[in-house]
Each structure stands twice: as C-alpha cells, then as structure tokens.
Amino acid sequence: MAPAGKAGTVDSSKSWDPKKFILEWEKDSGAIVKPLGDNDLETSIKKAFALKWSDSYVYHATASVTLHQVQIAINAGDKHGMHAWYVDDEGKQAPDIEAYTAIFASTTSTAAALTALTSNAKKDSLRASIAANLIPQRLFLPNIKIPKRKPVTAHQNPYLDYWAWSCRCLEWAGPNAATVRVRISHHILPILYHHFGCVCPSFEALEIIRQLAHRWGVLELGSGNGYWAFMLRQLGVSVTAVDNGDSLWRTMWIDDTVREDGVRYLGLSGGRHAVLLLVYPQTTTAFTKSVLANYRGDTICVAGTQNKNGFTAFSDRTIDEYMREEHPEFKMVIQTPLPSFAGKDEAFFVFERLERRVGDRGSLVGEYASYSP
C-alpha cells in the first residue's frame, strides 16, 4: 500500500514508481496495452499498477465499483443503453472515432486535425455535428506554436492511451451540441479517475502551460493525485501542487503535494509569481470562486467543462461566462478542446489579466491581451 501523500498505488503487490512506469510504457512489450485490444481493462490495469488478481478495491466516483464489476459492464457492450451517446430520429449513427482521438495526439496538429474532422464530414452526419461543436468554440493565440512530434518521439501519456481506448470501446466520437443533455456515464470512469485523474491532459494543453510558465512556474490548486503536475514536470515545468487531501485516490503520481487548503495557501502570496492551474474544479464548494477572487497573478489556466452541464466550477455558468461577468479584469485568450470521456465536453481555458500586476515577466499571452480572432 502506498503511504498517504506518497507516490504509489494502494494495494499494489510491489513498489510502484511513476517514472519507471512511464519508461516501461514507452517500451511496452504488449503486456499492458495488448489486453485493451480485447477490451480487457481489468487485466491491463492490474498489470499496469501491479495489482493482485484477487483485487477487490472499491473505486468511488460517479459510481462505486470494483475492477471486475467494470469488466462485466464492458463485456455487456451497448446493452441497456450503455453506449447511448448519440440518438436521433434515424436511430444510432456509426461514430467516426479515430478522427476524434487523433485531435489530441502529440504527433498531430490540433488545428489540422479539427479541420480534417469537418472537411471530410458528410452533411448532417454525427461527425459534422461534433466538428460544429468543437471548432467554433476554439480560440487560440497566433504566437503560441505547438510542436508536432514524430512517432518515435511521441509524448508518453498513458492516460491519453487509456482514454482513446475507452472511446473505441464505448463508441464515442466526441461531444456535440446535444451532449449537454447526456445524463448517463459508464463504469469505466471511476477507474480512470482513481488512477489518472478527473480529466485527461492533451499534449497541446501541457505545452501551452509549459510556454506560459517558462519563467515563473505553475501553482496548481486542488491538484488531486498529481497526474497533471507529473506530466508537466516531465516537460521540465516547475509545479507546486497543493491539495487538501479530502478526496481519495488509488494512485498518487507525486509525493510532494502540499497538504493545505488551496485558498488558505493562496493567501500567503496571492500566487503573484506563478501561473494558476485549476484542473476540474468542482461545483460543490465555493473553492473556485474564492481562488479566482484571491489570485494576484496574471495567468489562469482551467481544465473543465465547456458546456452547461454544471459539472465543473459553477453550476449555473461556464467558466468563461463567469470570468467575463465576475472578473472582467481578465480576458479569455485560449479555449481548446480536451480529451472528453464519453458523454462529456471538456476544454482547456487560459485567462490573462488585462493590466498585469507582476510586471513584464515575458508572458507569451500578455503580448496578445487585446487579441481578437
């Protein structure tokens, strides 16, 4: 069992090390990835995190399930409406899954992949409706360039690989305008939550943060199990992760999380010399509102929902609406889609203070604070 606050996995049969795991993932012989080809998540997760075959850990999230129960649900396929993400008058449409998952790979250009999503879509098709939802909402800065990696140097992000598999398994090809009305989820989600986090980072989002924080580093409040912090550190970003420890995670990716209330921690310095990162801030407390009110730095990054399902930050408004109405001193300069689990519509946002208090810290965003697409 991993000690509280230490990197590791609860009930792992051996010492589990995140850095070693990433190296093994890069050169995987198929022991972890191959079972996914047979939709055998149970075997893959047990091998990935060195769990016993008799594992009976209960994953608490949107549901309370064991790995074996999740596997039974996976084996049931689309029975009982478990894959009912898209239904119209003509019935269920065949999803174009690979076109969606390709958007988030480090080996593709997000902009080009989004263009391909719409250019090859038939009129009134499911693919066209997904493109019509994602493309108009995307806002980007011309001075931020995301490098496209070659396959041999692809960014290693195990969560992204598991997420892409879940899309194929659950017949999910991305969110459209009707996704806001989806009220079902799938048993797979608690497994991904516990081992990786509430939302999957894309290479594009991580690279944006890296470029924004190139001098001052990142302050992540509500860092959870530290997966985003770990991924950012893999890219050379300095991250201070702060979390009160109220939520339980089966896997912890970092062992230096500051155990403190985020608002109280922010009160020490206001975060003046850091990019603020909020990953999936929940709506159940006033946490997000208090953090945004007390942050004294210039750049805020948020990973959360971009539709009005009320699942992150605010129950009545999206984060961009809240910032526009309550904090007009900040301007939204980036909004780009994130890998969304079936039935969800996630995005990455960047807000920049119009009159920067910290002074000229070389902010890439600050140069375009008045930018309008």
N, C-alpha and C positions, 0 to 999 in steps of 0.2 A: 504493500500500500504506500502511495506517495504521501509524505508528510504534508500537513496543511501549509499552503504557501510555497511549496517546493515544486519544481518541475517534475512531472511524472504522471502516471496513470493509476488510479485507485484499483487495487486488486490485481495489478499486473504480476505475472508469475516470475518476472525478473526485473531488474532495474531498467526502466525505460528512459532513454535520453533523447530529447527532441532533435539535437544537432545530428546525432547518429542516425536517427530515424530519417531525416532529410537526405543524408548521404546514401542510405540504403534505398530510399525511394528513387533516387536518381539512377541507381544501377540495379533496380529491382529485377529479379530473375523470373518474376511472374507469381511468386508465392502470395503476394498481397493483391496485386492487380488482377491476375487471371481469374480468380473466383467471381469478380464483378461481371466478367463476360457471361457467366452463367446466372447472373443476378443473385449471387450468394454473398450478400452483405455480411451475414453472420460470420462466415469463415474469414472473410477479408479483414474485418475489424478485429477479430480475435488474434489473427496473425500479426496485424499491424501494431497492435498495442500489447502483445504478449499476454493475452488473457487465457484463462483456463477454459477447456472445452465445456466444463460444467458451470460456466459463468452464469450467475443469476442476479447480477446487479440490476437495480430498477432505475431506469432513466426517467427523470421527472422533467417535463417541459409542457408542451401543449397537451400531452398525454403522459401516463405512467406505464412504461413498457419495459420488457426485457429484450435482449437481442433476439432470443428465439421467437418471441411473440412478433417482433418486427419481421423476422424472416417468414413467418406464417402469412403475415399480411402481404408481403412481397410476392409470395408464391400464389396468392389468390388473384393476382393480376388486377384487372379492372372490374372485378365482381363488386356488387353492392355500390356502384358509383364511385369507386375509389380513384378513378382516373378522370372524373367528370370535370375537367377544367374548361372545356370548350363544348358548348352545345348550342346549336341554332335550329332553325326550322327544318333544315335538311338532315338534322342528326349530327353525329360526331364527325368531325373532319380529321383527316390524317395530318398530323403535325410534321413540320419540317425542322427537326430537332438540331441537326448538325449545323445548319445555317445560324441558329441562335447561339449555340455554345461556342462557335468559332469567334464570336464577337469579343470574347474575354480572354482568349489565348494570348500569351506573350509573343507568339510567332505571327500574329496577325495585327493589322492596323484596325483599331476600333471603328474609326470613321469609314474606312473602306469596307469593312465587314457589314456595317449598318447600311451603307449604300447598296451593297450586293443583296442585302435582305429585301430591300424594296424593289430594286431593278429587276429581279428575277421572280417577283411575286405576281401571280395571276390576280386579276381584278376580283375583289370581294372574297379573296381567299383568306384563310386563317393567317398565313404568313404576311399578307398585306395588312391585316388589322394589327398585327404585332409591330410591324415596321411603322405604321401610322401612329402607334402609341409611343414608341421609343424615340424616333428621330426628332419630332417637333419639340420634345422636352429637353433635348440635349443642347447644352450651352458649353462652349469651350473657349479657351484663350489662345490666340494665334502664336504667342511666344512660348508656350509650353509644348515641347516636342517629345513624344513618347517613342523611344527606340523600339524597333521591331527586331526581336531576337531570331536567330537561326534555330532550327530544330535541335541541333547538337548543343546549343547553349540556352535552351528554353528555361524559363524561370520555373523552379521547382515549388509547386504549391499543391500539396496533397489534397487540401480542401477543395480546390477547383476541380481536381480529377474525380473526387467522390461526387461533387455536385453535378458534373457533366454526366456521370453515370446515372445519377438519380433522374436527370432529365430524360434519358433514354428509357430507363426502367418505368417511369411514371407517365411517359408520352406527353412531356411538357416541352413546349417550344417557345416559351416566353409570354410575358403579360400583354394583354391588350386592354382596351378601354373598359371591357366588362369584368376584368379581374377584380376590380374594387368590390364587386358583389359576391366574390367567392368566399364562402364561409367554411369550407372543408380544408383539411390538411391531410397529411399522411404520417404513418407511424415512423417513417424514416427520419423525420425532422428532429425528434429528441436525440437520436444517435449523433447526428451531425452537430447539433447544439453542444452536447456534452464533450465531444472530442475535439471540436474545432471552433465553435462559436456561433453567434446568432445570425451572422451574415458573412458570406464568403468574399474576401477581398479579391479584386482583379489586379492584374499586373499594372494596368493603367492607373487605377486608384493609388496603388502603392508608389508608383513612380511619380505621380503628381505630388504626393506628400513629400517624397524624397527631395524633389526640386524646391518645394516651398520651404522646407525646413533645413536647407543646406547649411545655414549658419547657426540657427538658434535651437534646433531640435524640436521634439514633439512632447507635449503633455497630454497623455491620454487619461481622461477621467471616466471611471466606470469601465475599466479595462478587461473585466471578466477573467477568462482563463489565459489571456495574453497572446492569443494567436496573431492578431494584427500587429502587436508590438514585436513579436518574434519575427514575423515576416519583414517588417520594416528594418529591424536590426540586421537581418540577412542582407539587406541592401545598403547597410552602412549608416542607417539613420539612428541618431541618439534619441531614445524614448524613455521618458519617465512614466511608468504605468501606476495608476492609483485606483484602488477599488476597495470598497468597504467589506467585501467578503461575505455579503449576505446570501448570494447565490452559490449553489454547489455545482462544481464541475467535475466530471470524471477525470479529465486530462487537464493538467496545467502545463503551459508551454514555457513559462519563465518562472524564475524562483526569486525575483527581487521586486515583486509587486509591493507598493507602499500601501499597507493596510490602514486606510483612513477614509473618512467621508470626503467625497470629492469637493463639495462646496467649502467645507472647512479647510481643506488643503489649499484650495484656490485663494482663500482669504489671506494666506501668508504672503503672497506676492502678486496675486491677481493674474498670474501667468503672463506677465508683460513680455518676457523674453522667450516665448515658446508659441509654436503653432498648437492650437487646441484641437484635439481629436475626440469626437464622441461617436462611438460605434454602437448602433442600435439602442439609443436612449429610450427607456420605457416611459409609458404614459401614466403609470400607477402612482407616481410621486411628483413633487414639484422640483425634482432634481434638475431636469433640463432647463426649466425656466430660471432657476436660481443660478446655475452655472453661466448661462448666457448673460444674465444681468451683472454678474460679478467679474467676468473675464475682462482684463485690461490690456490684452494683447491686440494684435491686428488681424489675425487669420484664423478662421474657424472651419474645420472640416467635419462633416457629419455623414455617416453611413446609415441610411434608414429608408423608410418607405417613401415613394414619390406619388402614391395615390392617397385617397382619403379613406383608407380602411381603418385609420386611427390606431395602428399597431405600434408606431414609434413616436416619441417626443410629445405629440399633442393629439388629444382625441378628436378635436374639432377642426384642426388646421394642419396642413402640411408644414414642414419646417421652413420652406421658402416663404409661404404665406405669413407664418409667424414672424420671421425676421423682417419681412417687408413692413408689417403693420406695427410691430413692437420695438424693433431695433433698426430704424431707417438709417442709422449711422453706419450700418453695414450694407454692402451691395453683394448680391449673389453673382459670382463670376464664373462658376463652373457647376454644371449639373450633367452627370453622365451615368448611364445605367450600370448597375452591379449585377452579378450573377444572382438571379432570383429563384428561390426554391418554388416548386410547383404551387400555384395559387397566390403568389406574392409578386410585388412590383417594387424592387429595391433600386436605390440610386445613391450616388456619391455627390455631395454638395460641398462647395467652397464659398465662404463669405469673406469679404475683405473690408476692413474699416476704411471709410472714405477719407477721413483725416487721421492718418496713422499716428499713434501716440508714441510708439517706441522710437521713432525717427527712421532715418534711412538705413534699413538693415538689408538692403538688396533684395527685397521681396519681389519675386517674379510677377506676382499678382498685382502688387501695388502700382506697377507701371501702367496697368490697364484698368485702374479702378473706375474710370469713366467709359470703359469699352462697352459698346453696344453692337451686337451681331447684326 
